[in-house]
């Protein structure tokens, strides 16, 4: 058998006032995952915890993202986290703070024939 792409989930998350890329990234992945129920594993007779999820996060200051916190969002299976430059950083009027916007893409793969 081979790992095959079954699902693409996308989401968006923000940190309104904290300028925290990890918080925005976690919220983006939650947004992607929490709007779905993956019943495909039952339909295929595959254990839900056998799925592999490849996560890509686009966010300003990608080097500041705690990948372990993002990965901890996954309710099932195992995963990888890649963080790239993206999203938005929107400064407030005085320039003393900013809103961080992150985007998440989660590709779910299952080992199927």
C-alpha positions in Angstrom: 0.0 0.0 0.0 1.0 3.6 -0.4 0.3 6.9 1.4 -2.3 8.8 -0.7 -3.6 12.3 -0.3 -7.2 12.1 0.8 -8.1 15.6 2.2 -6.9 19.2 2.0 -8.1 21.4 4.9 -7.4 25.1 5.0 -7.8 27.6 7.8 -6.9 31.1 9.1 -6.0 32.3 12.5 -5.0 35.5 14.2 -3.4 37.0 17.2 -5.2 40.3 17.4 -2.9 42.2 19.9 -0.1 39.9 21.0 2.0 39.7 17.9 2.5 36.0 18.5 3.0 33.9 15.4 2.6 30.6 17.2 -0.8 31.6 18.6 -2.0 32.6 15.1 -0.6 29.4 13.7 -2.3 27.2 16.3 -5.6 29.0 15.7 -5.2 28.6 11.9 -4.7 24.9 12.2 -7.7 24.6 14.6 -9.8 26.5 12.1 -8.8 24.1 9.4 -9.5 21.0 11.4 -12.4 21.9 13.6 -14.8 22.4 10.6 -14.4 18.8 9.5 -15.2 15.3 10.6 -13.0 12.7 8.8 -15.3 9.8 8.4 -13.3 8.5 5.5 -11.2 6.3 7.7 -14.3 4.4 8.8 -15.5 4.1 5.3 -12.1 2.6 4.2 -11.7 0.4 7.3 -8.5 2.3 8.3 -7.5 3.2 11.8 -8.0 7.0 12.3 -4.7 7.2 14.1 -2.8 5.8 11.1 -3.3 9.1 9.2 -0.4 11.3 8.5 -1.0 15.1 8.3 1.4 17.4 6.5 0.9 20.9 7.9 2.1 24.0 6.2 1.8 27.3 8.1 2.2 30.7 6.3 2.9 33.4 8.9 5.1 36.5 9.4 8.3 35.7 11.3 8.1 31.9 10.7 11.3 31.3 12.7 9.3 32.3 15.9 6.7 29.6 15.5 6.8 26.7 18.0 6.2 23.7 15.8 5.5 21.4 18.7 2.5 23.6 19.8 1.1 23.5 16.3 1.5 19.7 16.1 -0.2 19.3 19.4 -3.4 20.5 17.8 -3.8 17.3 15.8 -6.5 15.1 17.4 -5.4 11.9 15.5 -2.5 10.5 13.7 1.0 11.9 13.3 2.2 14.9 11.4 4.9 17.2 10.2 4.9 21.0 10.4 6.5 23.3 7.8 6.4 27.0 8.5 7.0 29.5 5.6 6.9 33.2 5.3 3.3 34.3 4.6 0.2 35.6 6.2 0.0 39.3 7.3 1.2 41.6 9.9 -1.0 44.6 10.3 0.4 47.3 12.5 -1.9 49.4 14.8 -2.1 53.2 14.1 0.6 54.1 16.6 3.0 51.4 15.4 3.3 50.0 18.9 1.6 46.7 18.2 0.2 44.6 15.3 -2.2 41.9 14.4 -0.7 38.7 13.1 -2.6 36.6 10.5 -1.6 33.0 9.7 -2.8 30.6 7.1 -2.8 26.8 7.5 -3.0 24.0 5.0 -3.3 20.4 6.3 -3.0 17.5 3.9 -4.3 14.3 5.3 -2.7 11.1 3.9 -3.8 7.5 4.4 -2.2 4.2 3.6 -4.6 2.8 1.0 -4.4 0.5 -2.0 
